[in-house]
Amino acid sequence: MTFPDRHYQAVRKKHQCFGCNKIIAKGSPAWYSVGVWEGDFYYYHMCDRCKEITDSLPNETFEDGLDQGFINEINENYKTK
């Protein structure tokens, strides 16, 4: 990953959370990330709940990258165990 930038700010328009796919309302605080992963440019917004869950996951979780809505998948796997 190169030139990663991650910051916390109130969003100027509604965005979809990368982790859970829920809408982050205009004016709500959210994490914004932008950078390059294995040559591909990325950017996304994430709500506080998903950021907290992501921060608690082991680094190995991210080795293959993450798909949008990955928090929902993690929650589903947890429920079935």
C-alpha positions as CSV (number, residue, x, y, z in Angstrom):
1,M,0.0,0.0,0.0
2,T,1.4,3.4,-0.9
3,F,0.4,7.0,0.1
4,P,-2.4,5.9,2.4
5,D,-4.4,8.7,3.8
6,R,-7.0,8.1,6.5
7,H,-8.8,10.8,8.3
8,Y,-12.0,11.4,10.3
9,Q,-14.4,14.1,9.2
10,A,-18.0,15.0,8.8
11,V,-19.2,14.0,5.3
12,R,-20.5,16.7,3.0
13,K,-23.0,14.4,1.3
14,K,-24.4,10.9,2.1
15,H,-22.0,8.0,1.5
16,Q,-22.3,4.2,1.8
17,C,-20.2,2.6,4.5
18,F,-17.6,0.3,2.9
19,G,-17.9,-2.1,5.9
20,C,-21.6,-2.6,6.4
21,N,-23.2,-0.9,3.3
22,K,-25.4,1.4,5.5
23,I,-25.8,5.0,4.5
24,I,-23.7,7.6,6.4
25,A,-25.9,10.7,6.5
26,K,-24.7,14.1,5.4
27,G,-23.0,15.8,8.3
28,S,-22.3,12.6,10.2
29,P,-18.7,11.8,11.1
30,A,-17.0,9.0,9.2
31,W,-13.5,7.7,8.4
32,Y,-12.3,8.4,4.9
33,S,-9.5,6.3,3.4
34,V,-7.6,6.7,0.1
35,G,-4.5,5.1,-1.3
36,V,-3.1,2.5,-3.7
37,W,-3.2,-1.3,-2.9
38,E,-1.2,-3.6,-5.2
39,G,-1.3,-0.9,-8.0
40,D,-5.0,-0.2,-7.7
41,F,-6.4,3.1,-6.5
42,Y,-9.0,2.9,-3.7
43,Y,-11.1,5.2,-1.6
44,Y,-13.9,4.6,0.8
45,H,-15.9,5.9,3.7
46,M,-16.5,3.9,6.9
47,C,-18.8,4.4,9.9
48,D,-17.4,4.4,13.5
49,R,-18.8,0.9,14.2
50,C,-17.1,-0.7,11.3
51,K,-13.9,1.1,11.9
52,E,-13.9,-0.2,15.5
53,I,-14.5,-3.8,14.3
54,T,-11.9,-3.5,11.6
55,D,-9.3,-2.2,14.1
56,S,-10.0,-5.2,16.3
57,L,-9.4,-7.8,13.6
58,P,-6.0,-9.5,13.2
59,N,-3.8,-8.1,10.3
60,E,-4.0,-11.5,8.5
61,T,-7.7,-10.6,7.7
62,F,-6.5,-8.0,5.3
63,E,-3.8,-9.9,3.4
64,D,-6.1,-10.6,0.4
65,G,-7.9,-7.2,0.6
66,L,-11.5,-6.6,1.6
67,D,-14.7,-6.5,-0.4
68,Q,-17.4,-3.9,0.2
69,G,-19.8,-5.2,2.9
70,F,-17.1,-7.4,4.6
71,I,-18.4,-6.5,8.1
72,N,-21.8,-8.1,7.2
73,E,-20.0,-11.3,6.1
74,I,-17.9,-11.4,9.3
75,N,-21.1,-11.0,11.3
76,E,-22.9,-13.8,9.4
77,N,-19.9,-16.1,10.0
78,Y,-19.9,-15.3,13.7
79,K,-23.6,-16.0,14.0
80,T,-23.3,-19.5,12.4
81,K,-20.5,-20.6,14.8
